[in-house]
Amino acid sequence: MAAGRPSAPGEPLNTPLVPASNFILGEERAYARDDGTPTWEALEALVGGLEDGKAVAFASGMAAVAAVFDQLPVGAVVVLPDDCYQGVVGLALAGAEKKRWSVRRLALEDTEGWVRACGEADLIWLESPSNPLLTVVDLAAIGQAPRKPGAILAVDNTFATPLNQQPLALGATVSVQSATKFIGGHSDLLGGVATTRDEALWQALRKSRELSGATPGTLEAFLAVRGARTLALRLQKAQENAQVLAERLEQHPRVARVRYPGLPSHPTHATARRVLKGFGSIISFELHGGAAEADAVCRRVRLIRHATSLGAVESTMERRAAIPGQEHLPPSLLRLSVGIEDVEDLWADLEAALQ
């Protein structure tokens, strides 16, 4: 897409790195933290175009999340999913301890509960597909539910990406994603983006970024723009690989359970077929042997890297219950972020590690 690219004759094909903290005074900008830079704005134009809204870029995904929470009044009610990224849970609970807001938890499959929450809560935080159990939310139904005046319906769109799901079109107030993951796609940057169609919220998010100093780095913004140019190709290949691996893992005798929205056995497969354009490239699976065997499989893989994070060109895998704050997960659950390597090479690596 052309969003985020220069268009005048004689300009470079892509917005270059602009490592400037301040500018010659004029009408457009004076200081980068307040007014942005051309490199940040290219990223915002690109992601805003993909999400069909106006984007604000941040230093990390969690910085974008924090800016959304920053909009809440004292005493607000926050509703979080039972399966949710531990960073978001940590931020929400820290605020609750300081009496800034109260926190409720809901099962993602409880669509009726989320519809009721829309009329009661100040922030309804959804994650779909969820991390790491990959539950898919009926966002089409929840997004149309009547809301408490001023309430924010926020959707973490990191796993789906704007190519597989359009939260704003389905009724969300704001779509948040970690650009560290699929947008950047090469494990070489930290970044976050929040996108909305609400002009007042867009201005408020920019003000939160300015006051907190959670501004994206110039190099990181440049790399995120470059990475996003190949998102469609990367996601297509990774999804194809993930579907094949999920089907084979489901038949493997050492595997107790596979969670992948593209499998008919997945609890929210029907919802995924209805609301997602693609099933994504993340697989979670459990082993019969427990935590020790899962750790051993992580040590034995060679092509797949034993590492955290996700959404990159290379495949990575980790045991999620070993992560602080994730101890409630099944002990042997492995989260596999499938990359764009040859699928037969990936399967050979997995199969050897599972033997």
N, C-alpha and C positions, 0 to 999 in steps of 0.2 A: 504494500500500500504506500501511497505518497505521503501520508501524514508524518510530520517530523522531518521532512526533507526540504532543503532549499529548492526554489523553483525558478528564480530569475536567471536569465542567460548570464554565463560567466561565473556563476556561483559553483561551489563544489557539489558533488552529487549527494553527499551526506554532511550534516552539520558537524563541523570539526570540534575538537577539544577547545574550550574557551576557559583556560585556567585563570580567571580573573576574580578578585574579591571586590573590586570597586570599578566604577566606570566614570568617564567624563560626564559631568552633570548635564542632564537634558530632560526631556519629557518622559522617556521610557523607563530608565533604571538608573540607580545611583550606587546601591550596595547589594552585593549578591545575596546575602542572607535575607534581605527584605524583598528584593525584586527578582531574584532568580538570575540565571544565565542562559544564553542560547542553547547550551548543551542540555541543561535540565529541561528546558521548554520543548526541545525536540522529543525527549522521552515522554513528557506529559502529552504532547500532541499525538504521539504514536499510540500510547496506551488509551488515551481518551477516545481516539478514533476507533480502536478495537472494541471498547466497552460502550461506545455511543454516549459519552458523557464528557465531563471536564475533570481532568486528572491533576493530582498534586503528588509530586515525587518526594520521597523521604530517604533518609540514610539507611533504613532497613525496613523489613516488613513489620517488625515490632514497633518501630517509630510511627508507622502509619496507623497501626492498631491503637497506640497510645494517643494519637491525635484524635481519633474517633471517641475514645473514652473521655478525652479532655472536654468534650462538648456537654457532658452530663451535669445536671445540677446536683447540689448536695442533697442526699437522701433519695437519689434515683434508684429505680429497680432495674437490675440487669438480669437477663435470662441467658444462660449459656447451655450448650449441649453437654450431654453426659460424656460424649467422645469428642474431645476438643484439644487443639494444640496446647501443649503445656505452658508455653509462654503467655498465651492469652489467659489461661486459667490463673497463672501466677500473678499477672497484672491485676486481674479482677479481684482476686482474694486479698492482695495487698491493699487495694483501695477499700475493700470491705472492712479490713482490720482498722483502718483509719476513719471509719464511719462516713466515708464519702458516698457510698452506695451499698445496697444489699444485693446478694447474688442468689439466684435460684438456678437449679439444673433441671434439664428436661431431656428425655430420650429423643433422639433425632427422628425416630420412626413415629413419634406421637404427633401426627399432623394436627389433630384436634386440639391438643395441648398448646401447640405453637400458635394456632389461630386464636385461642383464648388469650395467650400471653401478649399478642399484639395489641389487645385492648387494655392491658394492665401495666405493661413494662415501659420504661423509658428507652432501654436499649435491648433489642432482640438480636442476639448474635448467632448466626448460623454458619456452619462449615459444611460444604458439600462438594464432592465427597469428603468425608471426615478423615481425620488423621489420628490413628492409623487403621481404623476398622472399616473405612471406605463406605460408610453409610451414605446413601443419596437421599436428599431431602426433597419433599414435594414442594419445591419453591414456588411453582405456579399457583398452588392453592394458598400458601402462607402469604405470598406477596400481595394477594388481593384482599386479605383480611382487613377489616377496619382497625385502625390504630389509635392509640391514645394520642391526643394532640401533642405535637412536637416529638413524638417517638421516632427513634432511628431503627430501621431494619437494616442491619449490616450483614454482608455475606463475605466470608473468606473464600475467594475464588481461586486460590493458589493451585489446588489440585486439578480443577477443571480447566483453567485458563479461559480467557475470553473467547477462544475458538470453540470450546465445548459447551459453554454456558454463558448466558447474558443476564446477570442478576438484575441490572437496572431495568431491562425490558420486562422482567417478570415482577417488578414492583418493589425491588429493594431501594432503600435510600442511598446506600453507599456500597460499593464493591471494593474490597481490599485484597491485595495480593503481595506476596513476597516476590519482588523482581529477582531476588537471589536464585530462585528456582527456575521455572520454565522460561520466563521472559529473558533472563540472561543466558541460561542454558549451558554454561561452560565452567561452572564451579570457580569463577574468578572474580566475583563481586558480591557486595551486600547492597541491597536496595529494596524499597517498598513503594507502592503506589496505592492511593485511594482515589476512587473515581465516583462522581455523583452528577446528577442532573439538577440538584438543588443549588441555586446560585448562592444563597446565604450560607449553606453548609460549606460549599467550595471556598468561599472567602474565609470562613472560620477555620477551616483546615489549614489554609495558607498562613493565617495568623498564628495558629498553634505551632506550625513549623518554624515560623520566624522567631517566636518567643522562646521556644525550647532549643533552637539551634540545630534541629534534627534534619539538616540539609544534606542532600546527596552529594557525594564527591563528583568532581567533574569527570575523572576517568571512569568511575563506576557508571555514571549516566551514559557516557559515550559507549561503553561496553554493553550496557543493557539495550541501547538502541540497536547496536550492531547485532546482538544476539536475537532480538525480537524479529529481525528481518527473516530469519530462517525458522521461526517458531512453527509455522504450518508444516513444513517438511519434517522437522525433527519430531513433532508430535505425532504425525501420521505414521512414521516408521516405528517410533517407540510404542505406540498403541498396538500396531500390528504384532510386534514382538511380544508385548504383554499378553495379548489374547492367546497366542500359541503357548507361551510358557505357563499361563494359568491353567489351560486345559490339560497340559501334560502333568503339571504338579498335582492336579486333582486326582490323577490316576496313579500317582506314585505311592508305593506301599509304605514309605517312611513318612508320608505327609498325612497329618490328621485332618486338616481343614484348610481350605483356600478361600480367601476373601478377595473377590475381584468383581466389580459391577457388571462386567461383560459375561459372567457365568450365570446360567439359569438358576444355579443353586444359591446365588447370593440373595440374602433376604430382601434387598431393595432393587433387585434386577428389573422388575417391572417399572418401577419409578424411574430408574436410570434410562431405560429405553424411551420413556416419555419426555423427560426433561433435559437429557444430555444429548449432544450431537456426537459424542465419542466417549468411550469408557475410560480413557486416561491410561497412564503407563505405570501406575503404582499397584503392586500386588502385596497383600499380607497373607502369610501362611504359617500354620502351626505344625510342629513335628510331634511324633509320638514319643520321642525320647526325652522331652522336657528341656529345661534351660541349658543343661550341660551339653546336650547334643546340638542345640541351636547354636551355642557359642562355638562348638567344634566345626559346624558347617561354615560359619563365618570365617574361621581361621583357614579352612581348606580351599575356599574359592580362590581362583587365580585371576581370571579375566574380570569377573565381578569384584569390585573393590569393597573391602570391609570399611565402610565410612558412613557418616551421617549425612543429612540433607538429601536432596532429590531433584529431579527435573532436569538433569544435565545429559550431555551426550554420552557419558559413560554410565554404566550400571553400577549402583551401589546397594549395599545391604547391611542391615544392623538388627540386633535384637532389641526391640523397643522397651521391654520391661526392665532392661538394664539402665535406662535413662532415668535420672532423678525426676520424680513426679509422675512416672509412668508405671510404677510398681503394681498398679491395679490391673494391668493388661495380662493376658495369658502369658505365662513365663516363657513358653517356647515360640512366641509369635515373632516372626521375621518380617520386616518391611523391606521389600525389594523395589527399588526405583529402576525401571527398565530403560536402558539407553538405546542407542541406534546401532549397536554392533550387530554382526550377523547372528540371526536367531539360533542357528544350529551350533555356533560357537558358544553362545550363552547357555544353551541347554546342555551341551557336553560338559561345561564347567559346573553347572548345578548338579547334574546327574552324578558326576564324579565325587562332588563334595557330599552328596547325600548317601553314597554307598558306605 
